[in-house]
Amino acid sequence: IAYPVRHCVDTAVVSLLVARNLKMPEAEIDTVLAAALTMSAGMLRQQEQLQEKAGVLSDEDKNVIKTHPQAGIRLLKQAGVKNDSWLLTVLMHHENENGSGYPLGKTGLKIPLGAKIISIADRYCATISPRSYRKALLPTVALRSLFSDEKQNVDQSLATIFVGILGLY
């Protein structure tokens, strides 16, 4: 399976485990799953090339990455998606607790829970996958890096839940 597809599925599975642990309502869980499966729609064509790229990303590559949430929203709307929560979750899945994320620079409580879950799952799944420019991290090392995030990019209470859930596997 191609990396972009596998990564979205992996992220959705991890997000599902966390959402169920949080006892989110089924409708919200469905939204988180839909958003996780479509989070990278805006750069699906370029993602495999970016995954295999060795060396520094070009300005064009960086722009594709930074704008893929908005591009994904446009594609989902063109496909007939009208669920505002799904669209907002896709849009905000790269926001950080401290406001350093993109595309909106939102902080803390201004970021929907589903987007926070997907953000952490996305990072975790990406770091345990090998890249052309680095080896995969062991799952325990990847979890530790999320939990000990000194930059406060992730919600620490959610990071604790991830460690508790994924530490079992």
N, C-alpha and C positions, 0 to 999 in steps of 0.2 A: 504494500500500500504506500502511496506517495506520502511524503512527510506532511504536507499541508493538511491532508485529510486525516491521517493518523493523529496528528497533533490536536486537531479540533475534537476528535472522538475521545482521545485520552483526557483532554481538558474537561469535556462534558462528563465523563465518568467520575473523575475526581470531584468536580463541582457537585454532582449528584450525591456523592457520599457525604459531603459537607452539608449540603442543603437538607438532606434527610436527618442528619445529626442535629441540625438546628430546628428540626420539626417545622420547617416552612410549610405553608399550605401547598397542596398539590398544584394549584394553578401557578403559584410562584415558582415552584420547582420546574414545571413545564417551561416557563419563561426563561429560567436560568439555562436549562438544557438547550432550548432553541437558540438562545443568544450564544452559548458556548460553541454550538455546532456551526454557527454562521459568523462568528467574531472576526474572522479573517477574510470574509468574502470580498472585501475591498482590495485585497492584494493577493488573491488566490493564484492568479497567473504568475506573479513575480515571486511568490514565497519560496518555491522550490529553488529558483535561481539564487535567491538571497541566502537560503540555507546552505547551499554548496559553495558560495563565494568565499574565496580565500583572500584575505587582504582587507584593505580599508573600503568602506562603503562610499560610493559616489554621492554627490549632493542629490542626484536624481533618486538613488536608492533610499536615502534618508527621507526624502520627501514622500515617497511611496509609503514608507513605514509610518511617518507622522500623520499622513492624511487618510490611511486606510479605514479608520473608523467612520469618517464622513462618507467615503466612497462606498463602504459597506451599507450604510444607511440608505444611500441613493439606490443601490442595487436591490436591497430588500423591499423598499417602497415600490420600485418598478415591478418587482415580483408579486406585489399585492399585499405585503405585510402591513397591517394597520395597527398592530398591538404596540402602543406607545411605550410600554414597559420593556418589551423586547428590544425595540429600537434604541431606547435610552441606555439599556444595559450594554448593547453592542457599542454604542457611541462612547461610553465611559469606561470600558474594560481596561484602559491603560492609564486611568487616573491614579494618583498616589495620595496617601493620607496627608502628606506634607505639602501638597499642591504642586509638586514637581512633575506630575504626569501630563498627558496630553489626551485629547485636543483642547480641553477647556481649563485645565489647571485647577480643578476643584479639589477641595480638602474634606477630610473627615466625614461628617454627617451629610455633606452635600453630595456624596457618592452613594448611589443605591447599593444595598447589600448584595444583590446579585452580581453587580459589576465588581465589587470587592472580591467576592468568591471566585469569579472567573479570572480576575487579575492574578490572584495568588496561584490558582490551579494552572494558569497559563505559564507563569514563571517557573513553577515547579516542573511541569511537564517539559518545558523547553530545556531546563538545565539538566534533566536526566536523559536527554536525547543528544547523541553525538552530533557535532557540527564539523565541517571541513577544517575549521580553524581551532577546534578544541575537542577534547574527549568529553564524554558524558560524565556528569557527577554521579556518585553513588547516591541513592535515594536519601540515606541518612544525612549525608553532607548537604544535599540540596535543602532538606527540611531545616537543618541547623542554620543554614544561611538565611532562610526566611525568618526564622524565629529570632535570630540575633541581628536583624537588620538595624544597624546603627543610624541609618539615614531616616528611619521611620517612614519608609515608603509604603509599608503594608500595615493593616490593622492588626495589632499584636494579639488581640483577643481571638481573631480569626486564625492567625498563625498558630496559636496554641491549639485550636481545634484541629487544624490540619495535622500538626505533629501527633496529636492524640489518635486521630483516625488512621493516618498513613503509616504511623510508626508501628502499627499492628501488622502491616503487610510486608 
